[in-house]
């Protein structure tokens, strides 16, 4: 049977664009459909605009530090949200245009429409009165923020996507959630002068991270004056003059000008017509795939957040590369999802790779911990008490460093390079053989010599 395309990609985010370009450059006829804007979550409503907001929010603290170094004129800085918003939108449009241009340069046909399955090989392009057929189809539609459907009034709130579109900064905001997105936006708004309360149903923030990281982040947020309320859940939200009243468990009420839910994301499968193609979902509602990103329908594949494996932009890109290598270059390739570096762009930021201490103690007979806390030179100079945390988790039998955890300035930059060593399986002795770069915070990673023993274990002995 003759098809309109050799490959049709649903979704033009980072993963979909990379897969489409690589397939096209191998000689395949490729079509791409994007229902919103080319660039996907990362470029349009995620990583890029969020990082720009992180930068913008950090200057308030920089001005304070600058005074301690002798700079004057830092006492009355003023942040103008509309100015930032305009510049941010221009940058996002520029990047989206680059993505579109790269697709076209590779020879892909781009359709600004939602694609829906009619049958396993046929798609309807909604709004264009057009159907196409494809030999293979790749689903790369990403994820969308969750909003709880069991909280009356939750529909009055915004999500992370809405935060990028606010016409004006609220004077106060309640951010709901304890994951990295919630913490990042709480820090962003706090840095911009908004009165922020962060509320989370759990007993501590950043579930799934190393316990020392979680405790350290919580302590540093408290030092900066960010209000955190734990072990509470929303019961309802009501509209009041000037904002909203949130009713939480234990008869707690919080009144703010805005409420933002950041309680996780879910695979974007709604409206794709997957049932018409016979594509199966897993128990989390994500497209079920094997190690080669292949669904239960052999010619249909899926990558990125819609598969709910590791929901990070670089992972989607690497899955896209593996897909193209497997299908169009005849080199079967699986992407290894182990030891992926992760950052939380909070204030202070977090960088981690590999196992937490708890995970390592479940995996190995003997675990050695190397840990330090110190005040960074830049802020210690002005009398600030912010502390950096660094922690190495080591397999005690082989000496291999299986985890690296950093909380403090520049930790995302450091963890990218530390990830090379962890991924390569280097030992603690090899880390120690590396000469330190002085003066730098990163030198602490190669000068940790004494094993860390928690005080409670010392007391037990």
C-alpha positions in Angstrom: 0.0 0.0 0.0 1.2 3.5 -0.8 1.2 5.9 2.1 1.3 9.7 2.1 4.2 9.6 4.5 6.8 7.2 5.7 6.5 8.7 9.2 4.0 11.0 10.7 4.8 12.6 14.1 2.0 13.8 16.4 3.5 16.7 18.5 6.3 19.1 17.7 8.0 19.3 21.0 11.7 18.7 21.5 11.3 14.9 21.1 9.0 15.0 18.2 11.0 17.6 16.3 14.3 15.6 16.8 12.7 12.4 15.6 11.1 14.0 12.6 14.3 15.7 11.5 16.5 12.6 11.9 14.0 10.5 10.0 13.8 13.1 7.2 17.5 13.4 7.0 17.7 9.6 6.5 15.5 10.0 3.4 12.0 9.3 4.9 9.0 11.4 3.9 7.9 13.0 7.2 4.9 14.9 8.3 4.4 16.6 11.6 1.2 17.9 13.3 1.3 20.4 16.2 -2.0 21.6 17.7 -0.6 24.6 19.6 2.9 26.0 18.9 6.0 24.4 17.6 8.5 23.8 20.5 6.2 21.9 22.9 6.2 22.1 26.6 9.9 22.9 27.1 10.1 25.8 24.8 6.6 27.3 25.0 5.3 26.6 28.5 8.0 24.8 30.5 11.8 24.8 30.9 12.7 27.8 28.9 10.2 30.4 30.1 10.6 29.0 33.6 14.4 29.4 33.6 14.0 33.0 32.4 11.7 33.6 35.3 14.2 32.0 37.6 16.9 34.4 36.3 14.5 37.4 36.7 13.6 36.5 40.3 17.2 36.0 41.4 18.2 39.6 40.9 16.6 40.8 44.1 18.9 38.7 46.2 21.9 39.7 43.9 21.2 43.4 44.7 21.3 42.7 48.4 24.6 40.8 48.1 26.0 43.5 45.8 25.7 46.1 48.7 28.0 44.0 50.8 30.6 44.2 48.0 30.5 48.0 48.0 27.9 48.6 45.3 25.6 51.5 45.9 22.2 52.3 44.3 20.9 48.8 45.1 18.4 49.8 47.8 15.4 50.6 45.7 15.3 48.2 42.7 12.0 47.8 41.0 10.8 44.9 39.0 8.4 45.5 36.1 6.5 42.4 35.2 5.0 43.6 31.8 8.6 44.5 30.6 9.8 41.0 31.5 6.7 39.4 30.0 7.1 41.1 26.6 10.8 40.2 26.4 10.0 36.6 27.5 7.3 36.2 24.8 9.6 37.6 22.1 12.3 35.0 23.0 9.8 32.2 23.0 8.5 33.2 19.6 12.1 33.4 18.3 12.9 29.8 19.6 9.6 28.5 18.2 10.4 29.9 14.8 13.8 28.2 14.9 12.1 24.9 15.6 9.7 25.4 12.7 12.5 26.4 10.3 14.6 23.4 11.2 11.7 21.1 10.5 11.2 22.6 7.1 15.0 22.7 6.3 15.0 18.9 7.0 12.2 18.5 4.4 9.3 17.8 6.9 5.8 18.9 6.2 4.4 20.9 9.2 0.7 21.0 9.9 -0.7 23.4 12.5 -3.5 21.1 13.6 -4.5 18.4 16.1 -4.0 14.9 14.6 -6.5 12.2 15.5 -6.4 8.5 14.6 -9.2 7.3 12.3 -7.6 3.8 12.0 -4.0 2.5 12.7 -2.6 4.1 9.6 -4.9 7.1 9.0 -5.0 10.4 10.8 -7.5 13.3 10.6 -6.0 16.8 10.9 -8.7 18.6 12.8 -9.6 22.0 11.4 -7.9 21.4 8.1 -10.5 19.1 6.5 -7.7 16.8 5.7 -6.7 13.2 6.3 -3.3 11.6 5.8 -1.9 8.1 5.9 1.5 7.0 7.2 3.5 3.8 7.2 4.7 4.6 10.8 3.3 7.0 13.3 5.1 8.5 16.3 3.2 9.9 19.3 5.1 12.7 21.0 2.3 14.8 22.6 3.9 15.3 26.0 2.0 16.0 29.2 -0.2 18.6 30.7 -0.6 19.9 34.3 -3.1 18.1 36.6 -5.9 20.0 38.3 -7.7 18.0 41.0 -11.3 17.2 40.1 -12.3 16.5 43.7 -11.7 20.0 45.1 -14.6 22.4 44.6 -13.3 25.6 43.1 -10.1 24.2 41.8 -11.1 25.3 38.4 -10.6 28.9 39.6 -6.9 28.3 40.0 -4.0 28.5 37.6 -1.3 25.9 36.7 2.3 26.4 35.7 1.1 27.1 32.2 -1.1 29.9 33.4 1.7 31.4 35.4 3.5 32.3 32.2 0.5 34.3 31.0 -0.5 36.4 34.0 -1.2 39.9 33.0 0.1 41.2 36.3 1.9 39.8 39.3 -0.4 39.0 42.2 0.4 40.5 45.5 0.0 37.1 47.2 -0.2 33.5 45.9 -0.8 30.1 47.4 1.2 27.4 45.5 -0.1 23.9 46.0 2.4 21.0 45.7 5.7 19.7 47.0 7.5 18.7 43.8 10.1 20.5 41.8 7.6 22.6 39.8 5.8 23.8 42.9 9.0 24.7 44.7 10.5 26.4 41.6 7.4 28.7 41.1 7.2 29.4 44.8 10.8 30.6 44.7 10.2 32.5 41.5 7.2 34.5 42.9 9.0 35.0 46.2 12.0 36.5 44.5 9.8 38.8 42.6 8.3 40.2 45.8 5.1 38.2 45.9 3.8 37.1 49.3 4.1 33.3 48.8 2.7 30.3 50.8 3.6 26.8 49.7 1.2 24.1 50.8 1.8 20.4 50.5 -0.1 17.4 51.7 3.1 15.4 52.5 5.3 15.6 55.5 8.3 17.0 53.6 9.0 18.5 50.2 10.6 16.8 47.1 9.3 13.3 47.5 11.7 10.8 45.8 14.8 12.9 46.4 17.5 12.1 48.9 16.4 12.8 52.5 19.3 15.1 53.2 18.5 17.1 50.1 14.9 17.4 51.2 15.8 18.5 54.7 18.4 21.0 53.4 16.0 22.6 50.8 13.3 23.0 53.4 15.7 24.7 55.8 17.0 27.1 53.2 13.5 28.0 52.1 12.7 28.8 55.7 15.8 31.0 56.0 14.6 33.0 53.0 11.3 33.7 54.6 9.2 31.5 52.3 6.1 30.2 54.2 5.7 26.4 53.9 2.6 24.6 55.2 2.9 20.8 55.3 0.5 17.9 55.9 -2.5 19.7 54.6 -4.9 19.3 51.8 -7.5 21.5 50.0 -11.1 21.0 50.8 -12.5 23.8 48.7 -11.7 27.2 47.1 -14.1 30.1 47.1 -13.9 33.4 45.3 -13.8 36.5 47.5 -13.2 40.2 46.9 -9.7 40.6 45.7 -8.8 36.9 45.4 -9.6 33.5 46.8 -10.1 31.8 50.2 -8.6 28.4 50.4 -10.1 26.0 52.9 -7.6 23.4 54.0 -7.7 20.5 56.4 -7.5 21.2 60.2 -9.8 24.2 59.6 -6.9 26.2 58.1 -7.9 29.0 55.7 -5.5 31.0 53.6 -6.6 34.1 51.6 -4.5 35.0 48.6 -4.9 37.0 45.4 -4.1 33.9 43.3 -3.9 30.1 43.7 -1.7 27.9 41.7 -1.8 24.1 41.5 1.4 22.3 40.8 0.5 18.8 41.8 1.9 16.8 38.9 1.4 16.3 35.2 -0.3 13.6 33.2 0.2 12.2 29.7 -1.6 14.2 27.0 -3.6 11.4 25.3 -7.0 13.1 25.3 -8.5 13.5 21.8 -5.9 11.5 20.0 -8.3 8.7 19.1 -5.9 6.0 20.3 -8.8 3.6 20.7 -9.4 3.8 16.9 -5.8 2.7 16.4 -5.9 0.0 19.1 -3.0 1.6 21.0 -2.9 0.4 24.6 -2.4 2.6 27.7 -0.7 1.5 30.9 -2.1 1.7 34.4 -1.0 5.3 34.7 -2.9 6.4 31.6 0.3 6.7 29.6 1.0 5.2 26.2 2.5 1.8 26.9 5.8 1.1 25.1 8.7 -1.3 25.2 12.4 -0.5 25.5 12.4 0.6 21.8 9.5 3.0 22.3 7.2 0.7 20.3 3.5 0.4 21.3 1.4 -2.8 21.1 0.7 -1.7 17.5 4.0 -2.5 15.7 4.1 0.5 13.4 3.1 3.0 16.1 5.7 4.4 18.5 5.7 6.9 21.4 8.4 8.9 23.1 8.6 11.6 25.8 6.2 12.5 28.6 3.3 10.8 26.9 4.9 7.5 27.9 5.5 8.7 31.5 8.9 7.1 31.8 11.3 9.8 32.8 9.6 13.1 32.1 12.5 15.4 31.1 13.2 17.2 27.8 16.7 15.7 27.3 15.2 12.2 27.8 12.6 12.8 25.1 15.4 13.9 22.8 17.5 10.8 23.5 14.4 8.6 23.1 13.9 10.3 19.7 17.4 9.6 18.7 17.1 5.9 19.7 13.9 5.6 17.7 15.5 7.1 14.6 18.5 4.9 14.9 16.4 1.8 15.4 13.8 2.4 12.6 15.6 4.4 10.0 19.3 3.6 10.4 18.9 -0.2 11.1 20.8 0.2 14.4 18.5 -1.2 17.2 19.0 1.3 20.1 17.6 1.4 23.6 18.0 4.5 25.7 19.3 3.8 29.1 17.1 5.6 31.7 19.6 5.1 34.6 21.7 7.8 36.1 19.9 10.8 34.5 21.0 14.1 36.0 18.1 16.2 37.4 18.0 19.8 38.5 15.5 21.8 40.6 15.8 25.4 39.8 14.7 26.5 43.2 16.6 29.1 45.3 19.0 27.6 46.2 19.0 25.2 43.3 19.4 21.4 43.5 21.4 19.1 41.3 21.3 15.3 41.6 22.3 12.2 39.7 22.1 8.5 40.6 20.9 6.9 43.8 19.7 8.4 47.0 21.2 7.1 50.2 18.0 5.1 50.9 18.0 3.6 47.4 21.6 2.5 47.8 21.1 0.9 51.1 18.4 -1.2 49.6 20.6 -2.2 46.6 24.0 -2.8 48.2 25.4 -4.6 51.3 27.6 -1.8 52.4 27.1 1.9 51.6 29.6 4.7 52.4 28.4 8.3 52.6 30.6 11.4 52.2 28.9 14.6 53.1 29.7 18.3 53.7 28.0 21.5 54.4 29.7 24.9 54.0 29.0 28.6 53.3 29.8 29.6 49.7 32.5 32.2 49.4 30.3 34.7 47.5 27.6 34.9 50.2 29.7 34.2 53.3 31.7 37.4 52.5 28.5 39.5 53.2 27.6 37.5 56.3 24.9 35.4 54.7 24.3 32.1 56.4 23.1 30.2 53.3 24.8 26.8 53.2 25.7 24.4 50.4 25.2 20.7 50.8 27.2 18.1 48.9 26.8 14.4 49.3 28.4 11.4 47.6 26.8 7.9 47.9 29.3 5.1 47.4 28.9 1.3 47.0 31.1 0.2 49.9 32.1 -3.1 48.3 33.3 -1.7 44.9 34.0 1.9 45.8 31.8 3.1 42.9 30.1 6.4 43.3 26.4 5.6 42.7 24.9 9.0 43.7 25.8 12.7 43.8 23.6 15.3 45.5 24.2 19.0 45.6 22.1 21.9 47.0 23.5 25.3 46.5 24.6 27.9 43.9 25.5 26.5 40.5 24.6 23.0 41.5 22.8 22.3 38.1 26.0 23.2 36.3 28.1 21.0 38.5 25.8 18.0 38.4 26.0 17.8 34.6 29.7 17.1 34.7 29.4 14.9 37.8 26.9 12.8 35.9 29.6 11.8 33.5 31.6 10.3 36.3 28.6 8.5 37.9 27.4 7.2 34.5 30.9 5.9 33.7 31.0 4.0 37.0 34.0 5.8 38.4 35.1 5.0 41.9 35.6 7.3 44.8 39.3 6.8 44.5 39.2 8.1 41.0 37.2 11.1 42.1 39.9 11.6 44.8 42.7 11.4 42.2 41.2 14.4 40.4 43.0 17.6 41.3 40.8 20.2 42.9 40.1 23.6 41.2 40.5 26.3 43.8 38.8 28.5 44.8 35.5 26.9 43.7 32.6 25.1 45.4 33.0 22.2 43.0 36.4 21.3 44.5 34.6 19.9 47.5 33.4 17.0 45.4 37.0 15.7 45.0 38.3 16.6 48.5 35.8 14.7 50.6 37.9 12.2 52.6 36.1 11.3 55.8 33.0 9.0 55.8 29.9 10.6 57.2 28.1 8.8 60.0 24.8 10.3 61.2 24.8 11.4 64.8 22.0 9.0 65.7 24.2 6.1 64.6 27.1 7.4 66.7 24.8 7.6 69.7 23.5 4.1 69.1 27.1 2.8 69.3 
